[in-house]
Amino acid sequence: MPRMRLDKMLVVDVEQTCWDGEPPEGQSPEIIEIGVAEIVLDGARAAVGRRASHLVRPVRSTVSEFCTALTGIDAKMLKSRGRPLREVCNSIRKEFGGANKTWMAWGRDDEDILRACAEAGAEPPFSGCFVDLGQMWASLTGAGKSVGLQDALRGLGLEFDGTPHRADDDAYNTARVMAEMSTILRARLALDAAPRGPAP
């Protein structure tokens, strides 16, 4: 495994074909969008940098009305703008250089990506260093249970920016949570490390 960069991380979210109930016979969920946002960790305040959305053309399932209502993605969009998963992975790799960056998601989106890549014979675009930020949040805050992304944002005094269930917006907002957590920690460590004068 290459040495991971310490100044940048990637946040990923996926959307998949879905139905209001069981999938039609012969169909199963497939990735239809991968969103990526990059966190820049230089300086005292972490920030969200570039971001991207990549539509993926499904090969063994169709986009239901339920899925379109949830994600805003329809079959026409995927036919005109979607690409095979292999091409999307190559584009992400070239754009974000994910092989040497820690990547994370709010949940286990890594399992969906790795499974889809294996099925498509595509090289995964990300490193082997993955973090479930939702699990980390629950552990560090003592929540004791999984917490939704929007609840975590509100806990930090932030509101969701964009459209829920669009992969690029979900990735961006997850990145905002991580960036804010990093900024708070850096400020605390800087305060604790600052020289202190004599007690009054």
C-alpha positions in Angstrom: 0.0 0.0 0.0 1.4 3.5 -0.9 2.0 6.0 1.9 -1.2 7.9 2.5 -1.2 11.7 2.1 -1.8 13.6 5.3 -2.9 16.9 3.7 -5.9 15.6 1.7 -8.7 13.1 2.0 -11.6 12.0 -0.1 -15.2 11.6 0.8 -17.4 9.4 -1.4 -21.1 8.7 -1.7 -23.0 6.4 -4.0 -26.6 6.2 -5.2 -28.1 3.0 -6.5 -31.1 1.8 -8.4 -33.9 1.2 -5.9 -37.5 0.3 -5.6 -40.4 0.8 -3.3 -40.2 -2.8 -2.1 -38.4 -5.8 -3.7 -36.6 -5.4 -7.0 -38.3 -6.7 -10.1 -37.4 -10.3 -11.0 -33.9 -10.5 -12.4 -32.9 -7.1 -11.2 -30.7 -6.0 -8.3 -29.4 -2.6 -7.1 -26.6 -1.0 -9.1 -24.6 2.1 -8.7 -25.9 4.9 -10.8 -24.0 7.8 -9.3 -20.6 8.3 -7.5 -20.0 11.6 -5.8 -16.6 12.6 -4.6 -15.5 15.6 -2.5 -11.9 16.4 -1.4 -11.0 17.7 2.0 -7.9 20.0 2.1 -6.2 19.7 5.5 -3.5 22.4 5.2 -3.5 25.2 7.8 -5.5 25.7 10.9 -8.9 25.3 9.2 -9.8 22.3 7.1 -11.8 23.0 4.0 -13.8 21.2 1.3 -12.1 21.6 -2.1 -13.1 20.3 -5.4 -16.0 17.9 -5.9 -17.5 15.9 -8.7 -20.5 13.8 -9.7 -20.2 10.8 -12.1 -23.3 9.1 -13.4 -23.0 5.4 -14.0 -25.0 3.6 -16.6 -26.6 0.4 -15.1 -26.5 -2.8 -17.0 -28.9 -5.2 -15.2 -31.5 -2.9 -13.7 -33.8 0.0 -14.6 -34.4 3.2 -12.7 -37.9 3.1 -11.1 -40.2 6.0 -10.5 -39.5 5.6 -6.8 -35.7 5.9 -7.4 -36.2 9.0 -9.6 -38.3 10.6 -6.9 -35.7 9.9 -4.3 -32.5 10.8 -6.3 -33.7 13.0 -9.1 -31.9 10.7 -11.5 -34.0 9.2 -14.4 -33.3 6.7 -17.2 -32.9 9.6 -19.7 -30.1 11.2 -17.7 -28.2 7.9 -17.4 -28.7 7.1 -21.1 -27.3 10.5 -22.2 -24.7 11.2 -19.5 -24.0 7.9 -17.8 -20.9 5.9 -18.5 -19.8 2.4 -17.8 -18.4 1.9 -14.3 -14.9 1.1 -15.6 -14.8 4.5 -17.4 -16.1 6.3 -14.3 -13.4 4.7 -12.1 -10.7 5.7 -14.5 -12.0 9.3 -14.5 -12.1 9.5 -10.7 -8.6 8.0 -10.5 -7.2 10.6 -12.9 -9.1 13.6 -11.3 -8.5 12.8 -7.6 -5.5 10.5 -7.5 -7.3 8.3 -4.9 -4.6 5.6 -4.6 -2.7 7.5 -1.9 -5.5 9.2 -0.1 -7.6 8.0 2.8 -11.3 7.9 1.7 -14.5 7.9 3.8 -18.2 7.8 3.5 -21.2 8.1 5.9 -21.7 4.3 6.0 -20.2 1.4 4.2 -20.3 2.8 0.6 -16.9 1.1 0.1 -18.6 -2.3 0.1 -20.9 -1.2 -2.7 -18.1 0.2 -4.8 -15.7 -2.7 -4.3 -18.5 -5.2 -5.1 -19.5 -3.3 -8.2 -15.9 -3.0 -9.4 -15.4 -6.7 -8.9 -18.5 -7.5 -10.9 -17.5 -5.1 -13.7 -13.9 -6.1 -13.8 -12.9 -2.5 -13.0 -10.0 -1.4 -10.9 -11.3 0.4 -7.8 -10.4 4.1 -7.9 -9.6 4.5 -4.2 -7.0 3.3 -1.8 -7.3 0.4 0.7 -7.6 2.9 3.6 -11.3 3.5 4.2 -13.1 5.1 7.2 -16.8 4.9 8.0 -17.3 8.5 9.2 -20.8 7.7 10.5 -19.4 5.0 12.7 -16.6 7.3 13.8 -19.1 10.1 14.7 -21.2 7.7 16.8 -18.1 6.4 18.6 -16.5 9.8 19.3 -19.7 11.6 20.3 -20.9 8.8 22.5 -24.2 8.6 20.5 -24.4 4.9 21.1 -26.2 4.3 17.8 -25.9 5.3 14.2 -26.8 8.9 13.4 -28.0 10.4 10.1 -25.8 12.8 8.2 -28.3 15.7 8.7 -28.4 15.1 12.4 -24.6 15.3 12.5 -24.6 18.5 10.5 -27.1 20.0 12.9 -25.0 18.9 15.9 -22.2 21.1 14.4 -24.5 24.0 13.8 -24.6 23.4 10.0 -27.5 22.8 7.6 -27.5 20.4 4.7 -26.5 22.2 1.5 -27.9 20.8 -1.7 -30.2 18.0 -2.5 -30.3 14.9 -0.3 -29.8 11.6 -2.1 -27.7 13.1 -4.8 -24.2 11.6 -4.4 -22.2 14.7 -5.0 -24.2 16.7 -2.5 -24.2 13.9 0.1 -20.4 13.6 -0.4 -20.0 17.3 0.0 -22.0 17.5 3.2 -20.2 14.5 4.6 -16.9 16.3 3.8 -18.2 19.4 5.7 -18.7 17.3 8.8 -15.2 15.9 8.6 -13.7 19.3 7.9 -15.5 20.9 10.8 -14.4 18.0 13.1 -10.8 18.5 12.0 -11.0 22.3 12.5 -12.4 22.0 16.0 -9.7 19.5 16.9 -6.9 21.6 15.5 -8.2 24.7 17.4 -8.3 22.7 20.6 -4.8 21.3 20.2 -3.4 24.7 19.2 -5.0 26.2 22.4 -3.6 23.5 24.6 -0.2 23.8 23.0 -0.1 27.6 23.4 2.3 28.9 26.1 0.5 29.9 29.3 1.4 32.8 31.5 1.6 32.6 35.3 -1.6 32.0 37.2 -3.3 35.2 38.5 
